[in-house]
Amino acid sequence: MLFSLPTLARTSVAAAAAALALGVLAGASSAGAPLAGVRLAECLKGSEPDQRSVQFRGAMRQIPASQTMWMRFRLLERVGDAEFESVRAPGLGVWRKSRPDVRRFVHRQEVLELAESADYRARVKFRWYDAEGELVKRVTRRSGVCRQGGELPNLVVRRIRIAQVGGSPAIHRYELRIANVGGAASELTEISLAVDGVGVDKVPIGPLEPGERRPIYVTGPACVRSVRAKADPSDSVIESSEYDNVLRAPCSPRP
């Protein structure tokens, strides 16, 4: 649930933070997941204050001897050529705590009504505690930057087309149409393909100008149930939105 909060003391930010629903994944596998991290999930811009917001996603996984996991978000702001500085706001600086013995702990934090000419990022402290409440480990991570002073790219997968290769039912060619629907050119990244839940390949993609579209071709095994393509799977490109990078489609090869 989102809720409005009082104006910040700093005049460069008009309003404060809203905490989104806490996510605790008790049964999800954490194999291969980073110990802890925070990423920029969404960076929205606009001419009006209520159109400008940022959302961060923090995640951490259980480690040996730990029973509960904690994380605390701080908002960092930069204006012009100055260094990033911590900004106080209601809803930020609060320790978010997992239930005991969950494998993975996820929390999203949104900040509303950002200043039009500033940059923002999150600094998150992660802590692990044992059954007696003793600190086991602590780390700090920082997110990517939400730039309100300029445009950002936004990579999306527009469509997936499937065709048999040489008439062979065991091999398909996948055409992945990627587009940059943002207002700035994207950097070098990749697009990934998974068939029936199994990763097939990651293909490099050069920079795309705003509005540019490009077909990417991948050869892989025949698709039985579904196919999934994701632009920028490593989250290396800071985009205006990270929620529209994935496209899923049923298996329907063209004749």
C-alpha positions in Angstrom: 0.0 0.0 0.0 1.3 3.4 -0.9 0.8 6.4 1.4 1.7 10.1 1.3 4.3 11.4 3.6 5.3 14.9 4.8 7.7 17.1 2.8 11.4 16.6 3.3 13.5 19.1 5.1 15.7 19.4 1.9 14.0 21.8 -0.5 15.4 19.8 -3.5 12.9 17.0 -2.8 9.3 17.8 -2.5 7.9 14.7 -0.8 9.2 11.6 0.9 9.2 7.8 0.8 6.5 5.2 0.6 7.2 1.6 1.5 5.8 -1.0 -0.8 4.6 -4.4 0.4 7.2 -6.4 2.1 8.3 -9.5 0.2 9.4 -12.6 2.1 10.1 -15.7 0.0 10.1 -18.6 2.4 10.4 -21.5 -0.1 12.2 -19.9 -3.0 15.6 -21.3 -4.0 18.5 -18.9 -3.5 21.1 -21.0 -5.3 23.4 -18.7 -7.2 21.8 -15.5 -5.9 24.1 -12.8 -4.6 24.5 -12.5 -0.8 22.8 -9.2 -0.8 22.1 -6.4 -3.3 19.9 -3.4 -4.2 18.9 -2.4 -7.7 17.1 0.5 -9.3 13.7 -1.0 -10.3 12.0 2.0 -11.7 12.8 5.7 -12.4 9.8 7.7 -13.5 10.0 11.3 -14.8 7.5 14.0 -15.6 6.8 17.7 -15.7 4.8 17.5 -12.5 6.1 16.5 -9.0 3.6 13.6 -8.7 4.9 12.1 -11.9 8.5 11.8 -10.6 9.3 8.8 -8.5 11.9 6.1 -8.0 11.6 2.5 -6.7 14.5 0.4 -5.3 14.5 -3.4 -4.7 16.6 -4.8 -2.0 17.2 -8.6 -1.7 19.3 -10.8 0.6 19.6 -14.5 1.3 20.1 -16.6 4.4 23.6 -17.5 5.5 24.8 -20.3 7.9 24.0 -19.6 11.5 21.5 -16.7 10.7 17.9 -16.8 11.7 16.6 -13.4 10.7 17.6 -10.8 8.1 17.3 -7.0 8.3 17.7 -4.3 5.8 17.6 -0.5 6.0 17.2 2.0 3.1 18.8 5.4 2.9 18.1 7.8 0.0 21.1 9.6 -1.5 20.6 12.8 -3.5 23.0 14.7 -5.8 22.4 18.1 -7.2 24.6 19.4 -10.0 28.2 18.5 -9.6 28.0 17.9 -5.8 28.6 14.6 -4.1 25.7 12.3 -3.1 24.3 13.2 0.3 21.9 11.3 2.6 18.4 12.7 2.6 16.1 12.3 5.7 12.6 11.2 5.1 9.8 9.5 7.0 9.6 5.9 6.0 13.3 5.7 5.3 15.9 4.7 7.8 13.6 2.0 9.3 14.9 -1.5 9.7 12.8 -4.0 7.7 13.0 -7.5 9.2 12.3 -10.9 7.8 10.4 -13.7 9.6 12.7 -16.3 11.2 14.4 -18.9 9.0 13.2 -17.7 5.6 15.7 -18.4 2.7 15.4 -15.1 0.9 14.2 -11.6 2.0 13.0 -9.0 -0.5 11.8 -5.4 0.1 10.8 -2.7 -2.3 11.1 1.0 -1.4 9.5 3.8 -3.4 10.2 7.5 -3.1 7.7 10.0 -4.4 7.8 13.6 -5.8 11.4 13.8 -6.6 13.1 17.1 -7.5 13.3 17.6 -11.2 17.0 18.5 -11.4 18.6 15.9 -9.0 20.0 12.4 -9.1 19.0 9.7 -6.6 20.3 6.3 -5.5 19.8 4.0 -2.5 22.3 2.9 0.1 21.1 -0.2 1.9 22.6 -1.8 5.0 22.0 -5.6 5.4 22.4 -7.5 8.6 22.0 -11.2 9.6 21.2 -12.2 13.2 21.3 -15.6 14.9 18.7 -17.2 17.2 20.1 -15.4 20.2 19.9 -12.0 18.5 23.7 -11.7 17.9 24.9 -10.1 14.8 26.4 -12.7 12.4 27.3 -10.5 9.4 26.7 -7.0 7.9 27.2 -5.5 4.4 26.3 -2.3 2.6 25.3 -2.0 -1.0 24.4 0.9 -3.3 21.9 1.0 -6.2 22.2 2.5 -9.7 21.3 6.1 -10.2 17.9 7.5 -11.1 18.7 10.7 -13.1 15.8 13.2 -13.0 17.9 15.7 -14.9 17.9 13.9 -18.2 16.3 11.1 -20.3 16.9 7.4 -19.9 16.7 4.4 -22.2 14.1 1.8 -21.8 14.6 -1.6 -23.5 11.7 -3.9 -24.2 11.2 -7.1 -26.2 8.5 -6.4 -28.7 7.9 -9.9 -30.1 9.2 -13.4 -30.4 8.8 -15.4 -33.6 9.6 -19.1 -33.9 10.4 -21.1 -37.0 11.8 -24.6 -37.7 15.4 -24.8 -39.0 15.7 -26.7 -42.3 12.4 -28.5 -41.6 13.9 -30.1 -38.5 11.3 -30.4 -35.7 14.1 -30.6 -33.1 15.7 -27.2 -33.8 14.0 -23.8 -33.9 15.2 -20.3 -34.9 14.0 -17.6 -32.5 13.6 -14.1 -33.8 13.6 -11.6 -30.8 12.6 -8.1 -31.7 14.2 -5.6 -29.2 13.4 -1.9 -29.0 14.5 1.2 -27.1 11.3 3.0 -26.2 13.1 5.5 -23.9 14.4 9.0 -24.5 18.2 8.2 -24.5 20.5 5.8 -26.3 21.2 2.5 -24.5 24.6 1.1 -23.8 26.1 -2.3 -24.8 24.1 -5.1 -23.2 22.6 -8.5 -23.9 19.3 -10.3 -24.6 18.7 -13.7 -23.1 16.5 -16.6 -24.3 15.0 -19.4 -22.3 13.0 -22.3 -23.8 10.6 -24.3 -21.6 12.3 -22.8 -18.5 15.9 -23.6 -19.5 18.4 -20.9 -20.5 19.6 -21.2 -24.1 21.8 -18.3 -24.8 22.7 -14.6 -24.2 23.4 -12.5 -27.2 25.3 -9.2 -27.2 23.3 -6.1 -28.3 25.0 -2.9 -29.3 23.7 0.6 -28.4 20.2 1.4 -29.6 19.0 5.0 -30.3 15.7 6.2 -28.9 12.9 4.6 -31.0 15.3 2.1 -32.7 14.3 -1.5 -33.1 16.5 -4.5 -33.9 15.9 -8.2 -34.7 18.1 -10.7 -32.9 18.3 -14.4 -34.0 19.0 -17.3 -31.7 19.0 -21.0 -32.7 17.9 -23.4 -29.9 16.0 -26.5 -29.1 12.4 -27.0 -30.1 9.9 -25.2 -28.0 7.2 -27.4 -26.3 5.4 -25.1 -23.8 6.7 -21.5 -23.7 9.6 -19.2 -24.6 11.0 -16.3 -22.6 13.2 -13.4 -23.7 14.7 -10.7 -21.5 16.5 -7.5 -22.4 19.4 -6.5 -20.3 19.3 -9.7 -18.1 22.3 -8.5 -15.9 20.6 -5.1 -15.2 23.7 -3.3 -16.5 21.7 -0.6 -18.2 20.0 2.0 -16.1 16.5 2.3 -17.5 13.4 4.4 -16.9 11.6 1.1 -16.1 12.9 -2.4 -15.3 9.4 -4.0 -15.3 9.0 -4.3 -19.1 12.2 -6.1 -20.0 10.7 -9.6 -20.2 8.4 -11.1 -22.9 6.9 -14.6 -22.6 5.1 -16.3 -25.5 3.6 -19.8 -26.1 5.3 -22.1 -28.6 3.8 -21.5 -32.0 6.4 -22.1 -34.7 5.6 -20.6 -38.1 5.3 -23.1 -41.0 
